[in-house]
Amino acid sequence: MQTRKPTDQAQLPQALAARNDGIALDLAWVRSVQANTSSIERRVATLPGRRSVKKQYQAAWLCRAISCIDLTTLAGDDTAGRVRRLCAKARQPVRADLLGALGMEGLHVGAVCVYHDMVDTAVEALAGSGIPVAAVSTGFPAGLSPFALRLAEIEASVAMGAAEIDIVISRRHVLTGNWGALYDEMAAFRAACGPAHVKAILATGELGSLRNVARASLVCMMAGADFIKTSTGKEPVNATLPVTLVMLRAIRDYYSQTGVKVGYKPAGGISKAKDVLIYLSLIKEELGDDWLDAALFRFGASSLLGDIERQLEHHVSGAYSAGWRHAMG
C-alpha cells in the first residue's frame, strides 16, 4: 500500500496556527477548576434572543461556517462510492451559481472525516483540493480497544495520508479522577500522530458533570491536543451550548496561561443553520475573531451543510428549495 505524508495536501488551514506542544501536567491547576452549572445555563440561554444576524451578514456567517465544517460519514455501511461523493460535495459544497451570486467562488469545507478504512479513498478523491482528510481513531467511538492497537491505528491512518486524527479518550480516567492516566494516554496519542493534528474527543455526554468536562479539557490540552472536541456523535447527548461554553473557557484559560491557541470542535446534533449562528456568536464573544477560522474551529457534521445551502439559496433567490435538492452525496 502506498503511503502519503499529511504535508502532501497543500495549503492546509492548520498551517496558519502553531501546534500545541503541551506542558507538564499541573494537578493543582486541574483540581482548582470548577463549573457553576446554573450560571453556565443562564449565560447560554440568553444567546438565541440576543444575537440575531440577518440578510447579507447572515449569508457571510453561513459561508464562514461552511469553511469550518468537517464533512463526515461514519456509518457501518460506508462504501468507497459514498466517500467519493462526499468528497465531491466537500470540493463544491454549494451550487456554483449561488457561490457566484455571493462572491464566494472557491469556497470549500474544512476537512472530510472518515473511518480509517476509507482514508485512502478520501485522500485520492481530494488530491489537489487543499482539503485535509481527518480519520477517527483509537477504537472509535468507545475507545476500549487494546492500547497498542489504538496507537497502531493512529500510525496507520497517518501513513495513509490523514492530516488530522480525531481520537477518543478513555472516559473511565475522567470518571475516576485519574488525571495522570488521561494525560499519559493523550500524550501517547499526540506522539503517535507525528505531523498530523490531533483532536481529542471527550464524549462529554458520558463524563457526568460540567466540572469533569472542564478538567478533562484542560488535561488534554496540557498533553498536547491541537483541538478539543465534544463528542463522537454516537452518545445519547452530544454537543450542547453549556458544554461548549465550558470548553471554550478552558481554551481561553489555557491560552492565557501558555500563549498557545487550541482549537474547538462541537460535533453531534448540529444540523440547522440557525444553530450554527449561535455557536459562531458564542465563539466570537468568548475567544475572539481568531477562532472564527478553520485553523481553530470546526463543526463535526453530516446533514448540516444541506440546511446551510438551503438558507443561502433563500438569500439569493428569495425562495426556499426542497431539502432533497441539496443532497450530501
Secondary structure, DSSP 8 states (H G I E B T S, - for coil): -----GGGSTT-GGGGS---------HHHHHH----HHHHHHHHHTHHHH----HHHHHHHHHHHHHTEEEE---TT--HHHHHHHHHHHHS-S-HHHHHHHT-TT---SEEEE-GGGHHHHHHHTTTS---EEEEESSTTTT-S-HHHHHHHHHHHHHTT-SEEEEE--HHHHHTT-HHHHHHHHHHHHHHHTTSEEEEE--GGGSSSHHHHHHHHHHHHHTT-SEEE---S-SSS---HHHHHHHHHHHHHHHHHH----EEE-BSS---HHHHHHHHHHHHHHT-GGGSSTTTB-EEESSHHHHHHHHHHHHHHSS---GGGG---
